[in-house]
Amino acid sequence: MQALVEARNLHKVYKADGVETPALRGVDFSARAGEFTAIAGPSGSGKSTLLHLLGGLDLPTEGEVWLDGERLDEKDAVARARLRLWKVGFVFQAYNLIPVLTALENAAFVLELRGLPARERAERARAALAELEMDGFADRKPNQLSGGQQQRVAVARALAAEPAVIFADEPTANLDSKTGLALIEYMKRLNREKGVTFIFSTHDPRLLEHVRRVVHLEDGRIVHEEERG
Ligand SMILES: Nc1ncnc2c1ncn2[C@@H]1O[C@H](COP(=O)(O)OP(=O)(O)OP(=O)(O)O)[C@@H](O)[C@H]1O
């Protein structure tokens, strides 16, 4: 089957104030629809960079990025934004909810950008919140929620849009280990029961025990891949 997400010989060098920092040094990666994949590696190994490139948030210095049969790295910023809006969900370390909006409005936000009618937005956002057991908090603003609850709203926001893939960049980094594990369990259930494709990064080895596919990144290179039956 064709890969949903694919990177070929990906290199990324950041240039700032005349200093060059190589973040990825020739990464080949692919994931099929329905996978639940962890990108593991120590701080600075290039996990965020890889997820940003796979999701079309940034461009590689060299190499190709394919998403659902389309080559991302040759598209301009507007075309990449459109593709992200329709095909990609993101969950970030710092939740990135909009502070003035309620949980329900946050969960509906991507659908609003897509121009969906209000009633359909609300229905889908409410259903997504319910999947994360956050429907009882629909009217709360982010500052009235715990970190774990905010991150569940962020997953609901991604989920409501039914993207082809959800990239989650260290989604548990700001959560205690119990809450972090619970979040991963929510994501795993959505993968198992609804077939949602997740690619998430972590530097916490404890979160990897029950993940089927783990890709280990070190110093900008994939050094090891595990796939458990
Ligand atoms: N915008 C940037 N400008 C310059 N260097 C950067 C930039 N972003 C990342 N880097 C560097 O690229 C390398 C990889 O960083 P990246 O954030 O991808 O790693 P990471 O594995 O996600 O780390 P962490 O677990 O700490 O988030 C690091 O050396 C980092 O300092």
The ligand as an SDF file (V2000), in Angstrom:
LIG
                    3D

 31 33  0  0  0  0  0  0  0  0999 V2000
   14.7160   27.4640   14.6210 N   0  0  0  0  0  0  0  0  0  0  0  0
   15.9110   26.9360   14.8860 C   0  0  0  0  0  0  0  0  0  0  0  0
   17.0380   27.6370   14.6500 N   0  0  0  0  0  0  0  0  0  0  0  0
   18.2620   27.1000   14.8950 C   0  0  0  0  0  0  0  0  0  0  0  0
   18.4500   25.8580   15.3820 N   0  0  0  0  0  0  0  0  0  0  0  0
   17.3700   25.1150   15.6350 C   0  0  0  0  0  0  0  0  0  0  0  0
   16.0490   25.6100   15.4160 C   0  0  0  0  0  0  0  0  0  0  0  0
   15.1590   24.6380   15.7770 N   0  0  0  0  0  0  0  0  0  0  0  0
   15.8950   23.5930   16.1980 C   0  0  0  0  0  0  0  0  0  0  0  0
   17.2240   23.8680   16.1270 N   0  0  0  0  0  0  0  0  0  0  0  0
   18.3290   22.9420   16.4500 C   0  0  0  0  0  0  0  0  0  0  0  0
   18.1480   21.7630   15.6850 O   0  0  0  0  0  0  0  0  0  0  0  0
   18.4430   20.6000   16.4600 C   0  0  0  0  0  0  0  0  0  0  0  0
   17.2140   19.6880   16.5190 C   0  0  0  0  0  0  0  0  0  0  0  0
   16.1850   20.3550   17.2380 O   0  0  0  0  0  0  0  0  0  0  0  0
   14.7110   19.7600   17.4440 P   0  0  0  0  0  0  0  0  0  0  0  0
   13.9180   20.7860   18.1660 O   0  0  0  0  0  0  0  0  0  0  0  0
   14.2000   19.2430   16.1640 O   0  0  0  0  0  0  0  0  0  0  0  0
   15.0230   18.5140   18.4160 O   0  0  0  0  0  0  0  0  0  0  0  0
   14.0500   17.7190   19.3890 P   0  0  0  0  0  0  0  0  0  0  0  0
   14.5150   16.3070   19.3470 O   0  0  0  0  0  0  0  0  0  0  0  0
   12.6440   18.0020   19.0390 O   0  0  0  0  0  0  0  0  0  0  0  0
   14.3840   18.3480   20.8010 O   0  0  0  0  0  0  0  0  0  0  0  0
   13.4390   18.5250   22.1120 P   0  0  0  0  0  0  0  0  0  0  0  0
   13.1560   17.1220   22.5990 O   0  0  0  0  0  0  0  0  0  0  0  0
   14.3180   19.2820   23.0560 O   0  0  0  0  0  0  0  0  0  0  0  0
   12.2250   19.2820   21.6740 O   0  0  0  0  0  0  0  0  0  0  0  0
   18.9230   21.1090   17.8100 C   0  0  0  0  0  0  0  0  0  0  0  0
   20.3290   21.1720   17.7760 O   0  0  0  0  0  0  0  0  0  0  0  0
   18.3180   22.5010   17.8920 C   0  0  0  0  0  0  0  0  0  0  0  0
   19.1040   23.3270   18.7080 O   0  0  0  0  0  0  0  0  0  0  0  0
  1  2  1  0
  2  3  1  0
  2  7  2  0
  3  4  2  0
  4  5  1  0
  5  6  2  0
  6  7  1  0
  6 10  1  0
  7  8  1  0
  8  9  2  0
  9 10  1  0
 10 11  1  0
 11 12  1  0
 11 30  1  0
 12 13  1  0
 13 14  1  0
 13 28  1  0
 14 15  1  0
 15 16  1  0
 16 17  2  0
 16 18  1  0
 16 19  1  0
 19 20  1  0
 20 21  2  0
 20 22  1  0
 20 23  1  0
 23 24  1  0
 24 25  2  0
 24 26  1  0
 24 27  1  0
 28 29  1  0
 28 30  1  0
 30 31  1  0
M  END
$$$$
